[in-house]
Each structure stands twice: as C-alpha cells, then as structure tokens.
Amino acid sequence: MKLTQAEWRLMNALWKKHPASAREIVERLPREVEWAYTTVKTMLTRLVDKGAVMEHKKGNKSIYDPVLTRRQARMAALKSVASQAFDGAFGSLIHFLAEDENLSSRERKRLIEALEAGGEDGAESKGGGKDD
C-alpha cells in the first residue's frame, strides 16, 4: 500500500502510540504541520478506506488503530522506489545506497551485516528501528 507524504505523517503519529483519537494524533504531529482537526479527520477517513487504519467508536469518539505496520509501509515504499528509479532491481538500489558518501561507516557496517544475515532482520535487532 502506497502512502502519500501527508499519510506518512499521520501514520508516524499513530505508530508512536495507539490506539489514539484524532485529537491525540493532531497533538503528535510535528510543529511545522498546522493542519486543522477537520483535515486530520478527513485524512484518517481516507486511511480507513484504504485499509491502513481501523476506526472504532468509544462513546461518540472515534479511536484509530494502525492496520498497516511500519514495516509493511516501509517495504511498499522501498518497492516503489526500486521500481521507479532502479527498474525493480533491489541489488542496484542497495549498491547505490552502499556507495552514498553520506552513509556513515557505522551505517555502512550495519547494511553489510543486514545483507549477510540474509533477511534475519539483522539491522532491526541492532537498533535499526522499531516495527509495529
């Protein structure tokens, strides 16, 4: 499932702590994001329609839970980049990342370890990020 940039912001706020109300999600958005509450509610409805988020009622308040995990969203985004920029070749994408001069030696080492682990979530188990 492909997320827009705005949807990524909402999902990141929801992944931080869930379940959450729209108001709680608004409070978790970065300061530079100045969306109205109604805008956030509309976007959450779209995420529900896409199947990325589940909505349930608690009294008259809507509560949201992510259905799409951060890992699933990252994989979809990565596949999209690989498809668009590297003709679908993950090897070319990885090679490009490994050659990036902005990649620190620590990050480069973690990338190599993850590749050597062969999909065993090597980077994730070494503090590479939290998957929900």
Secondary structure, DSSP 8 states (H G I E B T S, - for coil): ----HHHHHHHHHHHHSSSEEHHHHHHHS-TT----HHHHHHHHHHHHHHTSEEEEEETTEEEEEESS-HHHHHHHHHHHHHHHHSTT-HHHHHHHHHH-TTS-HHHHHHHHHHHHHTSS-HHHHTTS----
